[in-house]
C-alpha cells in the first residue's frame, strides 16, 4: 500500500485504498475527514472527479486517462495558473494551488474539459467556517 500524499496548501491528504475487484481507490481526506472515494476503472470514471476552492487554496482531482498525463490550469477572471499534477497509485491525479480560482481546465492528449470549482467549507472546533 502506498504512503499518503499530502497536499500542503490545503492540509488535505490523498490515501490509496482498495475498491471492488481489488482495484485501487483514491480517498480524499480533509481536516473534517473523508470527503470522496473514487475507484479506478469503475463505471462513471471521469477525468475530473472533484474541484473545490477554500479560503486560500484550490484543489482538483480525478482519474488519469489511458495515456496517463494531464495538464492542469486553474482560472479566475483574467488570471490563470498552470500547475503540475501529482500522480497517485498510477491511476489518479491531483493538483492544488494557492488562491481561490473559479475554474479548472484539464487537458489530455485526446480531450480537454473545463470544470467549475465548488466552495469548500471546513468545520473547525465544532463550528462551520465558510470558504466563500
C-alpha positions in Angstrom: 0.0 0.0 0.0 1.3 3.5 -0.9 2.0 6.1 1.7 -0.4 9.0 1.8 0.2 12.0 -0.4 0.0 15.3 1.4 -1.4 18.5 -0.3 0.5 21.1 1.7 -1.5 24.3 0.9 -4.9 22.8 1.8 -3.6 20.4 4.5 -5.5 17.6 2.8 -4.3 14.1 2.3 -4.7 11.6 -0.5 -4.7 8.0 0.5 -4.9 4.8 -1.5 -7.4 2.1 -0.5 -8.9 -0.9 -2.3 -12.1 -0.9 -4.2 -14.1 -3.8 -5.6 -12.2 -6.2 -7.7 -9.1 -5.3 -5.7 -8.8 -2.1 -7.8 -7.0 1.0 -6.3 -9.2 3.6 -4.8 -8.4 7.2 -4.2 -9.5 8.5 -0.8 -9.6 12.3 -0.3 -9.3 13.4 3.3 -9.6 16.9 4.8 -9.4 18.1 8.3 -13.0 17.1 8.6 -12.4 13.6 7.4 -13.1 11.6 4.2 -14.9 13.6 1.5 -14.5 11.5 -1.6 -13.6 8.0 -2.8 -13.0 7.1 -6.4 -12.3 3.6 -7.7 -10.0 3.2 -10.7 -11.7 1.9 -13.8 -15.1 2.0 -12.2 -18.3 2.8 -14.0 -18.7 6.5 -14.5 -14.9 7.2 -14.1 -14.4 10.8 -15.1 -11.4 12.9 -15.8 -12.2 15.4 -13.1 -13.8 13.8 -10.0 -13.7 16.9 -7.8 -12.8 20.6 -7.9 -13.1 22.9 -4.9 -11.9 26.2 -3.6 -11.2 27.0 0.0 -10.3 30.2 1.7 -6.7 30.2 0.5 -6.4 27.3 -1.9 -8.0 25.5 -4.9 -7.8 21.7 -5.4 -8.9 19.4 -8.2 -8.6 15.6 -8.6 -9.7 12.8 -10.9 -8.8 9.7 -12.8 -5.9 9.5 -15.2 -6.7 8.9 -18.8 -5.3 6.0 -20.8 -2.2 8.0 -21.7 -1.5 8.7 -18.1 -0.9 12.5 -18.4 -2.9 15.6 -17.6 -2.2 19.3 -17.9 -4.0 21.3 -15.2 -4.7 25.1 -15.3 -6.7 26.9 -12.7 -8.5 30.1 -13.8 -10.3 33.1 -12.2 -11.3 36.2 -14.1 -8.4 37.2 -16.3 -5.7 35.2 -14.4 -4.7 31.6 -14.8 -2.1 29.3 -13.3 -0.7 26.1 -14.7 0.4 23.6 -12.2 1.8 20.0 -12.3 -0.5 17.3 -11.3 0.7 14.6 -8.8 0.0 11.0 -9.8 -1.5 8.7 -7.1 -1.4 4.9 -7.4 -0.7 5.2 -11.1 -4.5 5.7 -11.7 -5.4 9.1 -10.3 -4.1 12.7 -10.4 -4.5 15.7 -8.1 -3.4 19.4 -8.2 -3.6 22.3 -5.9 -2.7 26.0 -6.0 -2.7 28.9 -3.6 -5.6 31.2 -4.1 -9.3 31.0 -4.9 -10.0 30.0 -8.5 -13.3 29.5 -10.1 -12.5 27.0 -12.9 -10.0 24.3 -13.7 -9.2 23.3 -17.2 -7.8 19.8 -17.6 -6.2 18.8 -20.9 -5.1 15.3 -22.1 -3.7 14.0 -25.4 -7.3 13.5 -26.7 -9.6 15.6 -24.5 -10.0 19.0 -22.8 -12.6 19.9 -20.3 -13.4 23.0 -18.1 -14.9 22.4 -14.7 -16.3 24.9 -12.2 -14.8 24.8 -8.6 -17.3 24.4 -5.8 -16.8 26.2 -2.5 -15.4 24.1 0.3 -16.5 24.8 3.9 -14.4 23.3 6.6 -15.5 22.8 10.2 -13.2 24.0 12.9 -13.8 23.5 16.6 -17.4 22.4 16.0 -18.4 25.5 14.0 -18.7 25.8 10.3 -16.2 28.1 8.6 -17.4 29.4 5.2 -14.8 29.2 2.4 -16.6 31.9 0.4 
